[in-house]
Amino acid sequence: MRILQVSAEIYPLLKTGGLADIAGALPAALLAQGCDARVLLPGFPAILAGLQDPVRVGSFGTPWGESVTVLFGELPAVSQGEHKVYGYVLQAPGLYDRPGNPYEDANKRPYADNHRRFAALGWAAAHLAHGLDPLWRAELVHSHDWHAALAPACLAVWNAGQGPRVPSVYTIHNLAYQGVFWPQNFGDLGLPGHVFSVQGMEYFGQISFMKAGLSYASHISTVSPSYAREIQTPEQGCGLDGLLRGRAGALSGILNAVDDTVWNPATDAHLPHRFDVRNLTGKARNKAALQAEVGLTVDAEAPLFTVVSRLTEQKGLPLVLAGLQEILSRGGQLLVLGNGDTQLEQAFALQAKAHAGLVAFKMGYDESLAHRIFGGSDITLVPSLFEPCGLTQMYGLKYGSIPLVRRVGGLADTVTDTDLETLDDQTASGIVFNHFNADDYRRAIRRAFALYRRRSDWNRVRQTGMRLAFDWASAAQHYTNLYQSLI
């Protein structure tokens, strides 16, 4: 099967969040399953720099009159061993060669022409499914998140629906980020007028890229089974729950996985001391090194709670702040790595200043430091309001940093709460609480301290988590089965 995967970012070339990790790991996993999988990416400078020996396969005109060149080559940084990942990259400096991150300028303002920048990505997918590259034609297009959500719509309206339709899969990574634009931008998209309707991409008088993907994809997937159910409810449907209930027969959840070539404490080059489930000596040494690195008091007995996250309400950061005294009063420490909401950034910076040696805050995202945090910490905090899948709790499990999570979305699918029953049957892998409020969260913190003091139980829970498998072979098999059913 010839599969074209479309995304805005890909690890390790360009990453702003978990989407890049998935986009970077899935192609090689599909190749291992026998798929002829290629990727399509926008020509951000970091991605163009990672394209080896690029050749021009063609070009196309955008609806607003700009010409986009499509380059093809290998992406060595994404390839894994014998599974070489090849990709198409859009060369359009006017659209993609800009300061700031891929979506916002240096002042965190979305680029005013984002609708054009990512409409070009959708149309490129349609062109590659209809012969732009004379040597390779996609049999199915798999697009990820709102940036690639126009691809299913472009495929659906190609040649006004004449001839066989190329099937598409659209994966929701986070329904809250929908790519919503003003209705006057619709003319730039090159889609027929009927697409701007309730049955298409019209969303409360505006246009929604996300809704285009949901309306026109042959199949919709999400990144965990629980999230697939939750988004069909008004509480988590973000105004799209009615549409999703209507398409429930074409909606499924496939749990994300972890790339063992990147996230493995036994081989991780980012760690000063490597370790595995059979020998955790390196884990203790990593903790001391991490405490020293970030300015915390080096104390082997103080449980080290950590956050590696975008700083948003969704990720439960207000709860982390509300529960800080619960951690400190019981002799714990807190380390936060991330950026996002300015008020949250300032709040964590103030707490680090007020509690020097006990609280540390590193603003921004540092991939190497993130690995060292998982490798040296005791507890990974993910108290999310909602969570499509979550990868940080999986990283915590693999690195012996017990997750403390809320029972929602992929967190509920991957972490088993610790109680007498799960301790007895040796399935406990973390601390799970139910309600998104400070009282429930603080109680979960107290439970974490209680478990930490019971060293034999603590070690058993940690080792159970480290032995869990969230492998890409299983996830890729689910995807290939889905592709086969659609093709």
QUIUR-V893547 format. One record per residue. N is the residue number from 1. SS is DSSP state (H for helix, E for strand, C for the rest). NEAR is the number of other ideal C-beta (glycine too) atoms within 12 Angstrom. D_FIRST is the distance of its C-alpha to the first C-alpha in whole Angstrom. Layout:
n=N ss=SS near=NEAR d_first=D_FIRST
n=N ss=SS near=NEAR d_first=D_FIRST
This chain:
n=1 ss=C near=29 d_first=0
n=2 ss=E near=27 d_first=4
n=3 ss=E near=43 d_first=6
n=4 ss=E near=48 d_first=10
n=5 ss=E near=50 d_first=12
n=6 ss=E near=54 d_first=16
n=7 ss=C near=50 d_first=19
n=8 ss=C near=48 d_first=23
n=9 ss=C near=37 d_first=23
n=10 ss=E near=42 d_first=22
n=11 ss=C near=39 d_first=24
n=12 ss=C near=27 d_first=25
n=13 ss=C near=36 d_first=26
n=14 ss=E near=37 d_first=27
n=15 ss=C near=32 d_first=28
n=16 ss=C near=33 d_first=30
n=17 ss=C near=39 d_first=29
n=18 ss=H near=41 d_first=26
n=19 ss=H near=39 d_first=23
n=20 ss=H near=37 d_first=23
n=21 ss=H near=39 d_first=23
n=22 ss=H near=50 d_first=20
n=23 ss=H near=46 d_first=18
n=24 ss=H near=41 d_first=19
n=25 ss=H near=44 d_first=18
n=26 ss=H near=48 d_first=15
n=27 ss=H near=42 d_first=13
n=28 ss=H near=40 d_first=14
n=29 ss=H near=37 d_first=14
n=30 ss=H near=38 d_first=10
n=31 ss=H near=32 d_first=10
n=32 ss=H near=28 d_first=12
n=33 ss=C near=27 d_first=10
n=34 ss=C near=18 d_first=8
n=35 ss=C near=32 d_first=5
n=36 ss=E near=25 d_first=6
n=37 ss=E near=40 d_first=8
n=38 ss=E near=43 d_first=11
n=39 ss=E near=52 d_first=14
n=40 ss=E near=51 d_first=16
n=41 ss=E near=55 d_first=20
n=42 ss=E near=47 d_first=23
n=43 ss=C near=37 d_first=26
n=44 ss=C near=37 d_first=28
n=45 ss=H near=24 d_first=30
n=46 ss=H near=28 d_first=29
n=47 ss=H near=40 d_first=25
n=48 ss=H near=27 d_first=26
n=49 ss=H near=20 d_first=28
n=50 ss=C near=31 d_first=25
n=51 ss=C near=36 d_first=23
n=52 ss=E near=23 d_first=24
n=53 ss=E near=13 d_first=25
n=54 ss=E near=25 d_first=24
n=55 ss=E near=20 d_first=23
n=56 ss=E near=19 d_first=23
n=57 ss=E near=30 d_first=21
n=58 ss=E near=26 d_first=22
n=59 ss=E near=22 d_first=24
n=60 ss=E near=32 d_first=25
n=61 ss=E near=18 d_first=28
n=62 ss=C near=31 d_first=28
n=63 ss=C near=25 d_first=30
n=64 ss=C near=23 d_first=33
n=65 ss=C near=14 d_first=33
n=66 ss=C near=25 d_first=32
n=67 ss=E near=19 d_first=30
n=68 ss=E near=38 d_first=27
n=69 ss=E near=30 d_first=25
n=70 ss=E near=38 d_first=22
n=71 ss=E near=33 d_first=22
n=72 ss=E near=32 d_first=19
n=73 ss=E near=30 d_first=19
n=74 ss=E near=24 d_first=19
n=75 ss=C near=40 d_first=20
n=76 ss=C near=21 d_first=22
n=77 ss=C near=27 d_first=23
n=78 ss=C near=44 d_first=20
n=79 ss=C near=29 d_first=19
n=80 ss=E near=26 d_first=20
n=81 ss=C near=12 d_first=21
n=82 ss=C near=9 d_first=18
n=83 ss=E near=28 d_first=15
n=84 ss=C near=23 d_first=16
n=85 ss=C near=41 d_first=15
n=86 ss=E near=36 d_first=15
n=87 ss=E near=45 d_first=16
n=88 ss=E near=47 d_first=17
n=89 ss=E near=45 d_first=21
n=90 ss=E near=49 d_first=23
n=91 ss=E near=34 d_first=26
n=92 ss=C near=35 d_first=29
n=93 ss=H near=18 d_first=32
n=94 ss=H near=21 d_first=34
n=95 ss=H near=31 d_first=31
n=96 ss=H near=37 d_first=30
n=97 ss=C near=21 d_first=33
n=98 ss=C near=25 d_first=36
n=99 ss=C near=14 d_first=38
n=100 ss=C near=19 d_first=37
n=101 ss=C near=30 d_first=34
n=102 ss=C near=36 d_first=31
n=103 ss=C near=30 d_first=32
n=104 ss=E near=19 d_first=36
n=105 ss=C near=16 d_first=39
n=106 ss=C near=10 d_first=41
n=107 ss=C near=11 d_first=43
n=108 ss=C near=15 d_first=40
n=109 ss=C near=13 d_first=40
n=110 ss=E near=24 d_first=37
n=111 ss=C near=25 d_first=36
n=112 ss=C near=17 d_first=37
n=113 ss=C near=25 d_first=35
n=114 ss=H near=35 d_first=32
n=115 ss=H near=40 d_first=31
n=116 ss=H near=34 d_first=30
n=117 ss=H near=43 d_first=29
n=118 ss=H near=50 d_first=26
n=119 ss=H near=45 d_first=26
n=120 ss=H near=47 d_first=25
n=121 ss=H near=53 d_first=22
n=122 ss=H near=55 d_first=21
n=123 ss=H near=43 d_first=21
n=124 ss=H near=48 d_first=19
n=125 ss=H near=52 d_first=16
n=126 ss=H near=39 d_first=17
n=127 ss=H near=37 d_first=18
n=128 ss=H near=45 d_first=15
n=129 ss=C near=40 d_first=13
n=130 ss=C near=28 d_first=15
n=131 ss=C near=19 d_first=16
n=132 ss=C near=31 d_first=18
n=133 ss=C near=29 d_first=16
n=134 ss=C near=13 d_first=17
n=135 ss=C near=16 d_first=15
n=136 ss=C near=24 d_first=11
n=137 ss=C near=26 d_first=10
n=138 ss=C near=38 d_first=8
n=139 ss=C near=29 d_first=7
n=140 ss=E near=40 d_first=8
n=141 ss=E near=54 d_first=11
n=142 ss=E near=51 d_first=12
n=143 ss=E near=55 d_first=16
n=144 ss=E near=53 d_first=19
n=145 ss=C near=43 d_first=22
n=146 ss=H near=46 d_first=25
n=147 ss=H near=47 d_first=24
n=148 ss=H near=50 d_first=21
n=149 ss=C near=51 d_first=22
n=150 ss=H near=55 d_first=22
n=151 ss=H near=50 d_first=19
n=152 ss=H near=48 d_first=18
n=153 ss=H near=46 d_first=22
n=154 ss=H near=44 d_first=21
n=155 ss=H near=43 d_first=18
n=156 ss=H near=35 d_first=20
n=157 ss=H near=32 d_first=23
n=158 ss=H near=31 d_first=21
n=159 ss=H near=17 d_first=24
n=160 ss=H near=12 d_first=25
n=161 ss=H near=16 d_first=23
n=162 ss=C near=10 d_first=23
n=163 ss=C near=12 d_first=20
n=164 ss=C near=13 d_first=17
n=165 ss=C near=27 d_first=16
n=166 ss=C near=38 d_first=13
n=167 ss=E near=32 d_first=12
n=168 ss=E near=46 d_first=13
n=169 ss=E near=49 d_first=14
n=170 ss=E near=49 d_first=17
n=171 ss=E near=48 d_first=19
n=172 ss=E near=51 d_first=22
n=173 ss=C near=46 d_first=24
n=174 ss=C near=39 d_first=27
n=175 ss=C near=41 d_first=28
n=176 ss=C near=30 d_first=32
n=177 ss=C near=29 d_first=30
n=178 ss=C near=31 d_first=30
n=179 ss=C near=39 d_first=30
n=180 ss=E near=28 d_first=33
n=181 ss=E near=36 d_first=35
n=182 ss=C near=20 d_first=38
n=183 ss=H near=22 d_first=37
n=184 ss=H near=14 d_first=39
n=185 ss=H near=29 d_first=36
n=186 ss=H near=33 d_first=34
n=187 ss=H near=21 d_first=34
n=188 ss=H near=28 d_first=33
n=189 ss=H near=38 d_first=29
n=190 ss=C near=29 d_first=29
n=191 ss=C near=36 d_first=28
n=192 ss=C near=21 d_first=30
n=193 ss=H near=15 d_first=33
n=194 ss=H near=19 d_first=32
n=195 ss=H near=34 d_first=29
n=196 ss=C near=29 d_first=33
n=197 ss=C near=21 d_first=34
n=198 ss=C near=18 d_first=34
n=199 ss=C near=20 d_first=31
n=200 ss=C near=29 d_first=29
n=201 ss=C near=46 d_first=29
n=202 ss=E near=25 d_first=33
n=203 ss=E near=34 d_first=34
n=204 ss=C near=16 d_first=38
n=205 ss=C near=16 d_first=39
n=206 ss=E near=22 d_first=37
n=207 ss=E near=37 d_first=33
n=208 ss=E near=38 d_first=30
n=209 ss=H near=46 d_first=27
n=210 ss=H near=44 d_first=26
n=211 ss=H near=42 d_first=27
n=212 ss=H near=47 d_first=25
n=213 ss=H near=52 d_first=22
n=214 ss=H near=49 d_first=23
n=215 ss=H near=38 d_first=24
n=216 ss=H near=42 d_first=21
n=217 ss=C near=45 d_first=18
n=218 ss=C near=33 d_first=16
n=219 ss=E near=37 d_first=17
n=220 ss=E near=44 d_first=19
n=221 ss=E near=43 d_first=19
n=222 ss=E near=44 d_first=22
n=223 ss=C near=44 d_first=22
n=224 ss=C near=41 d_first=24
n=225 ss=H near=24 d_first=25
n=226 ss=H near=30 d_first=29
n=227 ss=H near=42 d_first=28
n=228 ss=H near=35 d_first=26
n=229 ss=H near=26 d_first=29
n=230 ss=H near=37 d_first=31
n=231 ss=C near=43 d_first=30
n=232 ss=C near=30 d_first=31
n=233 ss=C near=23 d_first=35
n=234 ss=C near=14 d_first=37
n=235 ss=C near=17 d_first=38
n=236 ss=C near=30 d_first=34
n=237 ss=C near=31 d_first=33
n=238 ss=C near=32 d_first=34
n=239 ss=C near=24 d_first=35
n=240 ss=C near=35 d_first=32
n=241 ss=H near=23 d_first=32
n=242 ss=H near=21 d_first=33
n=243 ss=H near=34 d_first=30
n=244 ss=H near=37 d_first=28
n=245 ss=H near=21 d_first=30
n=246 ss=H near=18 d_first=29
n=247 ss=C near=31 d_first=25
n=248 ss=H near=22 d_first=26
n=249 ss=H near=12 d_first=24
n=250 ss=H near=26 d_first=20
n=251 ss=E near=35 d_first=21
n=252 ss=E near=32 d_first=21
n=253 ss=E near=33 d_first=21
n=254 ss=C near=40 d_first=19
n=255 ss=C near=38 d_first=22
n=256 ss=C near=47 d_first=21
n=257 ss=C near=38 d_first=22
n=258 ss=C near=40 d_first=24
n=259 ss=C near=36 d_first=23
n=260 ss=C near=23 d_first=25
n=261 ss=C near=27 d_first=25
n=262 ss=C near=34 d_first=27
n=263 ss=C near=37 d_first=29
n=264 ss=C near=27 d_first=30
n=265 ss=C near=41 d_first=34
n=266 ss=C near=24 d_first=35
n=267 ss=C near=19 d_first=33
n=268 ss=C near=32 d_first=33
n=269 ss=C near=18 d_first=35
n=270 ss=C near=27 d_first=36
n=271 ss=C near=31 d_first=38
n=272 ss=C near=24 d_first=42
n=273 ss=C near=26 d_first=42
n=274 ss=C near=23 d_first=39
n=275 ss=C near=31 d_first=39
n=276 ss=E near=23 d_first=37
n=277 ss=C near=23 d_first=38
n=278 ss=C near=14 d_first=40
n=279 ss=E near=17 d_first=42
n=280 ss=C near=28 d_first=43
n=281 ss=H near=16 d_first=46
n=282 ss=H near=28 d_first=43
n=283 ss=H near=39 d_first=43
n=284 ss=H near=27 d_first=46
n=285 ss=H near=24 d_first=47
n=286 ss=H near=35 d_first=44
n=287 ss=H near=41 d_first=46
n=288 ss=H near=27 d_first=49
n=289 ss=H near=26 d_first=47
n=290 ss=H near=42 d_first=46
n=291 ss=H near=33 d_first=49
n=292 ss=H near=19 d_first=51
n=293 ss=H near=23 d_first=48
n=294 ss=H near=32 d_first=48
n=295 ss=C near=20 d_first=52
n=296 ss=C near=36 d_first=52
n=297 ss=C near=25 d_first=55
n=298 ss=C near=21 d_first=53
n=299 ss=C near=20 d_first=54
n=300 ss=C near=22 d_first=52
n=301 ss=C near=20 d_first=53
n=302 ss=C near=28 d_first=52
n=303 ss=C near=40 d_first=49
n=304 ss=E near=46 d_first=47
n=305 ss=E near=44 d_first=45
n=306 ss=E near=48 d_first=42
n=307 ss=E near=49 d_first=40
n=308 ss=E near=44 d_first=37
n=309 ss=C near=41 d_first=36
n=310 ss=C near=36 d_first=36
n=311 ss=E near=32 d_first=40
n=312 ss=C near=27 d_first=39
n=313 ss=H near=22 d_first=41
n=314 ss=H near=32 d_first=37
n=315 ss=H near=41 d_first=37
n=316 ss=C near=39 d_first=41
n=317 ss=H near=37 d_first=43
n=318 ss=H near=25 d_first=46
n=319 ss=H near=36 d_first=46
n=320 ss=H near=43 d_first=46
n=321 ss=H near=37 d_first=49
n=322 ss=H near=22 d_first=50
n=323 ss=C near=36 d_first=50
n=324 ss=H near=35 d_first=51
n=325 ss=H near=20 d_first=55
n=326 ss=H near=30 d_first=54
n=327 ss=H near=39 d_first=52
n=328 ss=H near=27 d_first=55
n=329 ss=H near=15 d_first=57
n=330 ss=C near=25 d_first=56
n=331 ss=C near=21 d_first=56
n=332 ss=C near=35 d_first=52
n=333 ss=E near=38 d_first=50
n=334 ss=E near=44 d_first=48
n=335 ss=E near=47 d_first=45
n=336 ss=E near=45 d_first=43
n=337 ss=E near=37 d_first=40
n=338 ss=E near=34 d_first=39
n=339 ss=C near=30 d_first=40
n=340 ss=E near=29 d_first=39
n=341 ss=C near=22 d_first=42
n=342 ss=H near=15 d_first=45
n=343 ss=H near=16 d_first=48
n=344 ss=H near=30 d_first=46
n=345 ss=H near=26 d_first=46
n=346 ss=H near=18 d_first=50
n=347 ss=H near=25 d_first=50
n=348 ss=H near=34 d_first=48
n=349 ss=H near=24 d_first=50
n=350 ss=H near=18 d_first=54
n=351 ss=H near=30 d_first=53
n=352 ss=H near=29 d_first=52
n=353 ss=H near=16 d_first=55
n=354 ss=H near=18 d_first=57
n=355 ss=C near=26 d_first=56
n=356 ss=C near=18 d_first=56
n=357 ss=C near=21 d_first=55
n=358 ss=C near=31 d_first=53
n=359 ss=E near=36 d_first=51
n=360 ss=E near=33 d_first=49
n=361 ss=E near=35 d_first=46
n=362 ss=E near=32 d_first=44
n=363 ss=E near=23 d_first=43
n=364 ss=C near=19 d_first=40
n=365 ss=C near=27 d_first=36
n=366 ss=C near=19 d_first=37
n=367 ss=H near=28 d_first=34
n=368 ss=H near=22 d_first=36
n=369 ss=H near=28 d_first=38
n=370 ss=H near=40 d_first=36
n=371 ss=H near=34 d_first=35
n=372 ss=H near=40 d_first=39
n=373 ss=H near=45 d_first=39
n=374 ss=H near=47 d_first=37
n=375 ss=H near=46 d_first=38
n=376 ss=H near=45 d_first=42
n=377 ss=C near=48 d_first=42
n=378 ss=C near=46 d_first=43
n=379 ss=E near=49 d_first=42
n=380 ss=E near=48 d_first=39
n=381 ss=E near=49 d_first=40
n=382 ss=E near=51 d_first=37
n=383 ss=C near=49 d_first=40
n=384 ss=C near=43 d_first=37
n=385 ss=C near=28 d_first=38
n=386 ss=C near=37 d_first=35
n=387 ss=C near=45 d_first=31
n=388 ss=C near=46 d_first=28
n=389 ss=C near=45 d_first=27
n=390 ss=C near=48 d_first=29
n=391 ss=C near=43 d_first=28
n=392 ss=H near=47 d_first=32
n=393 ss=H near=52 d_first=33
n=394 ss=H near=47 d_first=30
n=395 ss=H near=44 d_first=31
n=396 ss=H near=48 d_first=35
n=397 ss=H near=40 d_first=34
n=398 ss=H near=43 d_first=32
n=399 ss=C near=47 d_first=35
n=400 ss=C near=44 d_first=38
n=401 ss=C near=51 d_first=39
n=402 ss=E near=49 d_first=39
n=403 ss=E near=53 d_first=38
n=404 ss=E near=53 d_first=40
n=405 ss=E near=49 d_first=38
n=406 ss=E near=37 d_first=39
n=407 ss=C near=31 d_first=37
n=408 ss=C near=37 d_first=35
n=409 ss=H near=42 d_first=31
n=410 ss=H near=42 d_first=29
n=411 ss=H near=47 d_first=32
n=412 ss=H near=33 d_first=33
n=413 ss=H near=33 d_first=30
n=414 ss=H near=42 d_first=30
n=415 ss=C near=46 d_first=34
n=416 ss=C near=29 d_first=37
n=417 ss=E near=30 d_first=40
n=418 ss=C near=37 d_first=43
n=419 ss=C near=20 d_first=46
n=420 ss=H near=12 d_first=48
n=421 ss=H near=12 d_first=45
n=422 ss=H near=23 d_first=42
n=423 ss=H near=23 d_first=44
n=424 ss=H near=12 d_first=46
n=425 ss=H near=14 d_first=42
n=426 ss=C near=20 d_first=41
n=427 ss=C near=21 d_first=38
n=428 ss=C near=33 d_first=40
n=429 ss=C near=40 d_first=38
n=430 ss=E near=46 d_first=39
n=431 ss=E near=47 d_first=42
n=432 ss=E near=35 d_first=40
n=433 ss=E near=36 d_first=43
n=434 ss=C near=19 d_first=42
n=435 ss=C near=19 d_first=44
n=436 ss=C near=29 d_first=43
n=437 ss=C near=19 d_first=47
n=438 ss=H near=22 d_first=49
n=439 ss=H near=17 d_first=51
n=440 ss=H near=26 d_first=48
n=441 ss=H near=37 d_first=47
n=442 ss=H near=28 d_first=50
n=443 ss=H near=23 d_first=50
n=444 ss=H near=41 d_first=47
n=445 ss=H near=36 d_first=48
n=446 ss=H near=24 d_first=51
n=447 ss=H near=30 d_first=49
n=448 ss=H near=42 d_first=47
n=449 ss=H near=30 d_first=51
n=450 ss=H near=21 d_first=52
n=451 ss=H near=32 d_first=49
n=452 ss=H near=32 d_first=49
n=453 ss=H near=17 d_first=53
n=454 ss=C near=19 d_first=52
n=455 ss=H near=16 d_first=50
n=456 ss=H near=13 d_first=49
n=457 ss=H near=25 d_first=47
n=458 ss=H near=30 d_first=46
n=459 ss=H near=24 d_first=45
n=460 ss=H near=26 d_first=43
n=461 ss=H near=42 d_first=41
n=462 ss=H near=42 d_first=40
n=463 ss=H near=26 d_first=39
n=464 ss=H near=29 d_first=37
n=465 ss=H near=41 d_first=35
n=466 ss=H near=37 d_first=34
n=467 ss=H near=19 d_first=33
n=468 ss=C near=33 d_first=30
n=469 ss=C near=20 d_first=27
n=470 ss=C near=38 d_first=24
n=471 ss=C near=24 d_first=22
n=472 ss=H near=36 d_first=18
n=473 ss=H near=25 d_first=17
n=474 ss=H near=20 d_first=18
n=475 ss=H near=34 d_first=17
n=476 ss=H near=35 d_first=13
n=477 ss=H near=23 d_first=13
n=478 ss=H near=31 d_first=14
n=479 ss=H near=41 d_first=12
n=480 ss=H near=31 d_first=9
n=481 ss=H near=22 d_first=11
n=482 ss=H near=34 d_first=12
n=483 ss=H near=36 d_first=8
n=484 ss=H near=20 d_first=8
n=485 ss=H near=17 d_first=11
n=486 ss=H near=28 d_first=11
n=487 ss=C near=25 d_first=8
